[in-house]
Structures are given as structure tokens and as C-alpha cells.
Amino acid sequence: MLFHFKKIVFLFFISQLMASGTQFLAVPPSAYDLMYFHTVWRNPAALNQINRAPRLALAYGNWLAGIESFSFQWQGQMGKGSGGLDIRYLGMDDIELRPNKPTSKPLGHYVAYGLSTKGSYSIKRDNFQFGVGINLINFQIYQESTSGIAFDFGLGWDINQQIRFSFSGLNIGSINPMINESPELPRRIIGSLDYHPKKYSLFLAVESNQLVKEPILYSGFNSNYKNLIFGTTIMSNKDVNVLSGGIGFSFGIYSITYGFQWGNQHLGMPQIIDISIRLP
């Protein structure tokens, strides 16, 4: 009976993984990504470190269902372009395995996690910014794991000094088979239009996600006041409405940013905090 129960649990989680396990790639890795829409996570062409000091950042957060998120980021100028390195972890390490009868203690614990390491590079030519990212992916659930590779491509076009059009294709690649199937990547195509006078920016965007039937619409703004930055984004489609945003403070070369997300799924409110430093 116990073996039968373990088999049912194993097959259930594997089926869930095949359906949505790679969606951890569609979870914002930092508070900065919750506060700003135009970031390297959504478009590698947004990476711009020309004539700027290198930046190091660490982020920690709690996502839905008690999932923990950690990320490390480096960005800096590389020759005539900009380079970046992003390492992130999203997972749970205390999932309990129990028999099909009440017990005071679990039979054991197992983990479910996703890990990605992405290198990005962008370069500017006249009014165009081009970006590319290479992402090495690994994730595990129960005792099964798999890995793969994905590519991100991005374009930014400054139509004039205040209007910018952006386009990106994300998570284009493949994952090695797990059991007898290969999990699907959340391939994403995002187009946006940004209006940015000196003190604030407004944007509209639309996303097509291979694992979501309906298109996702975005709108929001960002602004700053002295050492304070803040912003918010509304995301919606036929089934889900989500509000995300954040606030950040700068103290010399140091910055602290807090981000949150609230949705109508009633599954909790994810929160992330970043600490970053500008290197000399």
C-alpha cells in the first residue's frame, strides 16, 4: 500500500512538473523586476551599463505557496557593450512524504527547485539597442532532475527622445526529457511602448506566453524623487488580474529595493527585497 501511495504521489508531481515546472522562469527574480517593467529579465536589450560603474545585487523573496527565491546579479560594461550575469534559485526544500493514513511524522522530505544561470550582452547602434541572453537551466522534483538551455533575444528602438518601442523573445530552447517526456519552456513574446519624459515613464505592453492561452496585457508607470524610486504595473488577462510594484532608496553607492505582487488568485502576496552596490 505504501509503495502504491508513493507511486501515485510521484506521478502526480511529475505530471505537474511537465505542465508548469519551468514556469519558474516566468517568476520575477528581484524587487527591481517587480517595480520596473523594462528590465533584462524581460528584454536583454534593456541592459545598459555604458559609462556606468559595475553593479552587484542580491535578492531574497517569498513567492506563492511558501516558495523561496534567491538571486545574484552582476552588470557592467564589456568593451563597447554591456554584459550581465544572473544566477537564481526558486524552490521548496521541506515537502513531506506521508503514507495514506494519519501519522505524527512524515516518512521523509524532498525538494523541488529550479536553478538558472544566464549571461546577457547588449550593444547600441544609433537609435537601436540589441540584446541576447543564454540561460542554463536545471530543476528537480522528488528524486528526478533535468536540465536544458534557452536563449533570449531583445530589441529596443528609440523612436524619438521620449518614445521607445521594445520587443523580445524569451526562453527559446529545449529541456532534456524527464521520465518519458520533455517539459515545455514558457516561451514568451513581449512587445511594449514606453513614453518617458524626464521625471516619469508610462508604458503599455502585451505578452504571448506558450503556457497561457490568453494574451497578457500590461500597463504602468515609474518615477523618482531625489533618492527615491517607485513604480507599479498592472497585469491582466481573461482569468487573472495582478498588481505589482515597489519602492527603492539610494544611499551613495548602496541601494535597497522592496517589491510586492498582489493578485486575485488569493494565494498570498509575494515579496522580494534587493540590496545592491555600485562598484568603484
N, C-alpha and C positions, 0 to 999 in steps of 0.2 A: 504493500500500500504506500509506504514511504517513497519507494522508487517511482511509483506511478505519479505521486504528487510532485516529486522533483521534476519529472519529465514534463508534466503539464506546465509548471512554473517556468521551466527553461524555454519551452516552445512559445509560451505567451510573450516573454520578454524578447526573444529573438524576433518574433513577428512584429512587435512594437518597434524594435530597432530598425528592421527593414523598412518600416513605414516612415519613421521620423527621426531615427537616431542621429542622422547627420544634420538635423536642424540646429544643432548647437552652433553651427557655422553662421546661422542667421540670428544669433543672440548677440546684442551689443557687448563688446568686450570691456568697455570702460565708461565712466561717467561722462567723459568728453563726447563719446558717441551718442549718448542719450541727450546731451544738451545741444550738440551741433549735428546737422544733417549731412553737411559736406565734409566728410572725413575719409581717411584712407580705407577704413573698413567698408565703406560703400562705393568708393571710387579711388583707385590708386593714383589717378591724376590730381587728386586733391593734395597730394604730398608736395610740399613746397618749403624747402629749407635753404634756399639760395640766400647767401649773405646773412644767415641766422646761426646762432650758437646751437650746437647739438643738444638734443633733448632726451632725457631719460624719464620714464614714467612707470609707476607700479599702480595696479588697480586691484581692489578686492570688493566682492559683492555677493549678495544673496539673491538668487533668482527664484523662479517659481518652484513650489514643492520642496523647498529647503535645499535646492541645488546651490553649491558654492562655485564662485567664479574667481579665477586669478589670472592676471595678465601682466606681461612685461613688454615695454616698448622702447625702442631707440629710433631716433630720427636725426639725420644730419646731411650735410652737403657732401656729395660724392662727385668730384670733378665738376662738370658743367650741369649736373643734375642733382636730384635729391634721392637719398636712399633711406630705407626703413627696415627694421626687424621687429616682428610681433610674435611673441610666444604666449599662448593662452591655454588655460585648463578650465574645464567645466564638468562638474560631476558630483557624485554622491559616493561615500565610502562606508555607509552604515546600513545598507539594505539587508534585511533579515530574511533568513530561510527558516521556515517553520513547517512542521507536519500538518496534516489535515485534522488535527484535534487540538484543543486548548493546551498550551504549555506555558510555564513561567519563564522559560529561557529559550531563545532561538537555537536552532541546530548549528548555525554559523552565520557569518556575514560575508557579503561580497560587494564589489564595487561596480559602478557604471560611470564611465567618464569619456570625455572627448578631449583630445590634445591636438593642437595645430601650431605649426611653426611657419611663418610667412615672411618672405623677403619681398620688398617692394622697391620700385625705381620709377622716377618720373623725370621728364625733361620738358622744357618750354621752348617753343619755336613761334616767334611772332605772337599772334593772339591765341595760339593753341597750346594746350598742355596735354602731354601724352603720359600714360602710366601703365605699368604692368606689375603683377604680383604672382609669385609662385608659392603655393601653400602645400606643405607636407602634413598629412592628416593621419591620426591614429585614434581609434576608440575601442572600448572594451565594455562588455556587459557579461556578468556572471563569469565564466571561465573562457569565453570566446572573445577574440580580438581580431581586428583587421586594420588595414592601412591603405592609403591612396595618395593621389596628388591632384591638385586643382590649380587652375590659372584664373587670374583676374585681369581684366582689361578696362582701361578708362580713358575718357576724353573730356577735356574742358575747353570751351570756346568763349572767349571774352568778346561778345558782340559789340559792346562799347564799354566805357569806363564803369557803368553801373549795372549792366545786364550780362549774365553769364549762363550759358547752356552747358549742361553736363550729361554724359551718357556713359554707362558702364555695363559690362557683362561679368558676372561673378560666379565662382565655383564651377568652372567648366573643366571637367576632368572625369576621373573614374576611381572607384574603390574596389579593392580586391574582394573576391567572394568570401562570405561568411556562411558556413554550412554549405548550402547549395545555391545561394543567391548572392547577388552583389547589391548592397544598399545604394539607394539613389542619393545623389548630391542635390541640395536645394539650389539649383541653378536659378540665378536671379538676373533680370534685366531692368535697369533703372534709368529713367530719364527725368531731368529736372530743369527748372528755370528759376534763376536767382536774381533778385533785384537788391543791390547793395549800395545805398548811399553811404556817407562817411560813418554815421553813428549807429546804423542798424542794417539788418538784411531781412528780406522776406522771400519765401520760396514756395513753389508748388512742384510736386513730383508724382510720378506713377511708377509702380513696380509690378513686374510679372515674375512670380515665383513658381517653379515647376511643381512644388508640393502643395501649392494653394490654388484652388480652382479660380477664384475671382481675383481681378487685379486689385492692388493695394494703392490707395491714394494717400498722399502726404501733403500737409501744409504747416507752416510755422514761421518763427522769426527768431533772430538772435540780436543781442545788443550788448553794449558795455557802458560802464560809467566809472571813470577813474580806474581803480584796480579791481573793479567788479565786472564779471561777465555773466550773462544769463541767457537762457533761451528755452523754447518749448516747441514740441512737434505733436501734431495730431495725426494719427494713422488710422485708417478705416477701410473696411470693405463690407461685403454683404453681411458677414457674420460677426465681425469683431471691430470694436472701437477702442483705441488705446491713446492715452495721453502720456507723453514722456517729456522730461525737461531736466534742468539742473542749474546750479549756480556755482561760480568759482571765484576764488580770491588769489591775487598775486602779491607776493612779498619779496621784492627783489628778484632773485633767480629761482625762487620757490613758488609753486602753485598748488593749491588744494581745490579739488572739484568734487561736488556731490551731484549725483544723478538719480532719478527715480523713474518708474514706469507704473502707470495705473491703467487697468483695462476692465471691461465689462464681463470678463470671464469669472470674476470673483475668486481668483486663485491666489490672492496675495498681492503685495506691492514690492516688486524687485527694487533693490537699492544698491548703488555702487559708489565707492569713493576712490578718487585718484590722488596720488602725490607725485608731483613731477619737479624736475630740476633742470635748469639750463646750464650746461657745462661751459666753463671758461674757454 
